[in-house]
């Protein structure tokens, strides 16, 4: 859904030094550099992107298609498509996502819940070394089994 050309434009900004109290709805893209105390929700029916910068702080729940976080969030985060956690991201709350990109240094104090898998489904892993697909259970012990064979 979100190729380089299909991302919606960021049309709104909450600047550093600003504080918004209350729930917020937006269309297309929103960048937060300041503080928001309240829930943030993208309008349904069109693609959305939410950027929470390094200087931003959000206290409330977040719901958008594509969410990029490099600041602080105290509340649940729901990314319908993609959640990007940059190195200075700090989240206190549960996180739901279809796809997740997490950089070293990002921290989550809560549960991770992928939305694209049913309970009990095992995601497929593609092993780069031999281009073979295995379920997570099949692929996770392969290195350990090879070590056991050597001893």
C-alpha positions in Angstrom: 0.0 0.0 0.0 2.8 2.4 0.8 5.3 2.6 -2.0 7.5 5.7 -2.4 4.9 7.3 -4.7 1.7 6.4 -2.9 2.4 8.0 0.5 0.0 10.8 1.3 1.4 14.3 1.7 2.0 15.7 5.2 -0.4 18.6 5.3 -0.5 19.4 9.0 2.1 20.1 11.7 2.0 20.5 15.4 5.2 22.5 16.0 7.7 22.1 18.8 6.6 24.2 21.8 2.9 23.6 21.0 0.6 21.5 23.2 -2.8 20.2 22.0 -5.2 18.9 24.6 -8.1 16.8 23.3 -8.7 14.1 20.7 -7.4 14.8 17.2 -8.6 13.6 13.8 -6.6 14.2 10.6 -6.6 13.4 6.9 -3.6 12.5 4.7 -0.4 13.2 6.8 0.3 14.8 10.2 3.7 15.5 11.7 4.0 16.1 15.5 7.0 17.9 16.9 5.2 19.2 20.0 3.0 17.6 22.6 -0.5 16.0 22.2 -2.6 14.9 25.2 -5.4 12.9 23.7 -6.1 10.3 21.1 -4.9 10.8 17.5 -6.9 9.1 14.7 -6.6 9.2 10.9 -9.9 9.6 9.0 -10.8 6.3 7.4 -11.2 5.9 3.7 -8.0 7.4 2.5 -4.3 6.5 3.1 -2.7 8.2 6.1 0.7 8.8 7.6 1.6 10.0 11.1 5.1 11.1 12.0 6.0 11.6 15.7 9.4 13.3 15.8 12.2 13.0 18.3 11.0 16.1 20.1 7.4 15.0 20.3 5.4 13.5 23.2 2.0 11.9 22.8 -0.2 10.8 25.7 -3.1 8.9 24.2 -4.0 6.2 21.7 -2.8 6.4 18.0 -4.6 4.9 15.0 -3.3 5.5 11.4 -2.2 3.5 8.3 1.5 4.3 8.4 3.0 5.4 11.8 6.6 6.6 12.2 7.8 7.2 15.7 11.0 8.7 17.0 9.6 10.4 20.1 7.7 9.3 23.2 4.2 7.7 23.2 2.2 6.8 26.3 -0.7 4.8 25.0 -1.7 2.1 22.5 -0.4 2.4 18.9 -2.3 0.8 16.0 -0.7 0.9 12.6 -3.0 -0.5 9.9 -0.2 -1.0 7.5 3.3 -0.2 8.7 4.9 0.9 12.0 8.4 2.3 11.9 10.2 2.7 15.2 13.2 4.9 14.8 16.2 4.8 17.2 14.8 7.2 19.8 11.2 5.8 19.9 9.9 5.1 23.4 6.4 3.5 23.7 4.5 2.7 26.9 1.6 0.7 25.7 0.6 -2.1 23.4 1.4 -2.0 19.7 -0.6 -3.5 16.9 0.8 -3.5 13.3 0.6 -5.3 9.9 4.3 -4.7 9.2 7.0 -3.6 11.7 10.4 -1.9 11.2 12.3 -1.4 14.4 15.7 0.3 14.6 18.2 -0.4 17.3 17.6 1.8 20.3 13.8 1.9 20.0 12.0 0.6 23.2 8.5 -0.7 23.7 7.0 -1.3 27.2 4.0 -3.3 26.2 2.9 -6.2 24.0 3.5 -6.5 20.2 0.5 -7.8 18.3 0.8 -8.4 14.6 -2.6 -8.0 12.9 -1.9 -10.0 9.7 -1.6 -13.4 11.4 -4.2 -15.6 12.9 -3.5 -17.1 16.3 -1.5 -20.2 15.8 -0.2 -19.2 12.3 3.5 -19.5 11.9 5.0 -16.8 9.6 7.2 -18.0 6.8 10.9 -17.3 7.0 13.1 -17.1 3.9 16.6 -18.3 4.7 19.0 -16.2 2.8 21.8 -18.8 2.7 19.9 -21.4 0.7 16.7 -19.6 -0.4 14.5 -22.2 1.3 11.3 -21.3 3.1 10.5 -22.8 6.4 8.0 -22.1 9.2 9.5 -20.3 12.2 9.5 -23.6 14.2 11.4 -25.5 11.5 13.9 -22.7 10.9 14.7 -21.7 14.4 16.6 -24.8 15.6 18.5 -25.5 12.4 21.7 -23.8 13.6 21.5 -25.6 17.0 20.9 -28.9 15.3 24.1 -28.4 13.1 26.1 -27.7 16.3 24.8 -30.8 17.9 25.9 -32.9 14.9 29.5 -31.6 15.2 29.8 -32.9 18.8 
